[in-house]
Amino acid sequence: MKKLTRILSPLLIAFLVLGSLPVAAAAPQSASPLVSTQDAMQADQVRSDRERINALLARQDVQEQLLAQGVDPADVEARVAALSDEEVSQMADHLDDLPAGASVVGALVLIFVILLVTDILGLTNVFPFTR
Amino acid sequence: MTNQVTTRLSANARYAGVLLLILLMSAMAGCATGPHLAGPAEMGVPERVRLDDVPFHSQRDYQCGPASLAMVLNASGVDVDVDTLIPQVFLPNREGSVQPEMLATVRRYGRIGFVIDGSFESLFTELAAGNPVVVMQNLSLPAWPLWHYAVAIGYDLDEEVMTVHSGMEAARLESFKRFDSTWARSGYWAFVALPPGKLPASIDSEQAMDAIAAFEHANDAHAALPAWQATVKRWPEFAMGWFALGNARHADGNPNGAVEAFREATKQRPDLAVAWLNLGLTLEGLDKLDEARHALQQAAELPGRWQDDARGALARLGPTAL
């Protein structure tokens, strides 16, 4: 039995090593992947490694902001993944300033009157009855 | 004496008030004129267009964003309803949806959101090509904004009205003047959602590239291939378009096709180092080492970001076989 093991184990080791060899041999070929389209487009702005890290951090930042805005945690990741790098940095820096399409207006009387006039003049479109 | 001064002051105030009113009214009248448009012949669009097959989804509460998206996605053949889109694009605490996420959501449904340049001419051109257009409007004044998304589905140059699916009203008629005033306040922001392979009529090569690259990033090379094909077909002299097509073909398992595209990119722009570099790397992968060396040498000679990468690849390949 011991003899069998003594023969088997070197064989097993040899096969395992051989089995892993093709992978190791193929590795150098894929060692230099092509320059991606996005990287090539951003080349003008000379992207350093630090900026790459910032881009990653910005994605995390936007995830947190979306959570803070009341987005369901289950949806957050897929929403951020669909954004381009440029959109991510836009959202990370200015989410509070970005206009959010919604249609609702505060009902202050003065504003009401002004908007009524501008509506009638055709400059705005707040009250349906002015059309 | 004091009395005289007061009288003079109040008289001045009255004149000032009248002047202010006149100024205000002339300013308002100035704003109130509609957009100045060229004739349909100069713009090359029909007199009137109406896309009747764009479905309407009424918005609930503040959800004009998801509703507008559902309309344009449905129109381009994607089966999705407003309720599915709400958790994907709506920001509950802001009670609205922001522009980057509108475009990002389009990508998640296999469509490309192209922001078109904001002019009536582009708007008409897209509608004439059969593409409904999502527009962002500020229905109120800049001081108290009332941001809103609507879907333009038609226009009538003779009557000077737009037809829009907006809010709770389908196919609403909105005068050019009012539409222009409210649209102008968003900086004339508008986009179309098209399947890969279709490009909007009114867009330049750089804008197209940005939109397609963002789509490819969110999806994959295979999905973006038709869009890059369409790009080089529309702008055959646009080297970056060929470059992107080469990358997409390579990632899609077509290195020979990639070589062809990279070669075309270097033909259009011999100083595009990154195209030479990718050409060389792809040829290396195909075991065409002499051709690979030649391409990498071109890349290594061009100053810039990719020079080091090209030199490294050359060193790895070693000297020319004798």
Interface residues (C-beta under 8 A of the other chain):
Chain A: P28 Q29 S32 P33 L34 V35 S36 T37 Q38 A40 M41 A43 V46 L66 A68 Q69 G70 V71 D72 D75 A78 R79 A81 A82 L83 S84 D85 E86 E87 V88 Q90 M91 L95 L98 P99 A100 G101 A102 S103 V104 V105 G106 I111 I114 L115 T118 L121 G122 L123 T124 N125 V126 P128
Chain B: M28 C31 A32 Q59 Y62 C64 G65 S68 P87 Q88 V89 L91 P92 N93 R94 E95 G96 S97 V98 Q99 P100 E101 M102 L103 A104 T105 R107 R108 M136 Q137 N138 L139 S140 L141 W144 P145 L146 W147 H148 Y149 G167 E169 E174 S175 K177 R178 S181 T182 S186 M209 D210 A213 A214 E216 H217 A218 M240 F243 A244 N247 A248 H250 V274 L277 N278 L281 T282 E284 G285 G304 R305 W306 D309 G312 A313 R316
